[in-house]
């Protein structure tokens, strides 16, 4: 049984731990996959067949078509995985997408080009970033507050399906 002083100390710590922190906790249903619909500018966090959350997104500066080469300003299309978490991202928080896969590398090499990389789901970081509807170099962007929620819900290894 907790004594009163211990209870007050724990309650105070818990209430302060949420203040100003970009790290949230999540204890809801597991996100089993992420579905991105580029044409609709929507991203769904899904458990089974049920969308748990839906977000409006910004894409690469050249949003039509799949990413093919480094510097093409396009967001990839296809099936990938979340392969890393970056708590120190210059874009608030970020989740890495496993682009390029073998097929992406082969297609770029066949054209004599590099496929590019460092594709993430990330926040906006500050008021000077995120101007216009599609402003990233090929990533998927949401607000910082939304990214905090996404970061708490999505685990490394989660499948992400990106559709045109």
C-alpha positions, 0 to 999 in steps of 0.5 A: 500500500502506498503512503500518502507522501509516496502517492503525491510524489508519484502523482506529481511526477506523472503529471509533469512527465507529459508537460512539454515532452514530445514522447507520448505513450500509447496502450491501444490496439497494435498498428499492424500496417500503415496505408498511404493514399498519395492521391488523397493526401491521407495516411491511415494507421490500421489494425487488421481492417480497421483504421485507428487514426487518419492523417492529412499528409504532405508529400514530396515536391513532385507528388505524381508517380513513384520515386525512381531516382535520387533528387526526383522529389517523389514519394515512393510507392509500394510495400515497405517497412518501418525500419528505424526510429529517430528521436533526434530528427531535424523534423521533430521526430521521424520513422524511417521507411525501408526505401529503396528495396531491391527492385528500386535499386535495380530499376535505378541502376538499369537507368544509370542512376542512384535510387536515393534514400532517407525516406521518412514519416516526419513532423514539420519541426518549426514554423519555417518548414512545411510551406505549401501542400507538398514540400518534402524531398520525398518523405511523408509529413504531418504536424509535429503533434500528429508525429508525436502520436504516430511515433508512440503508436508505430513500431519498427517492422510495421508494414507501410503500403504506399499507393498512388 
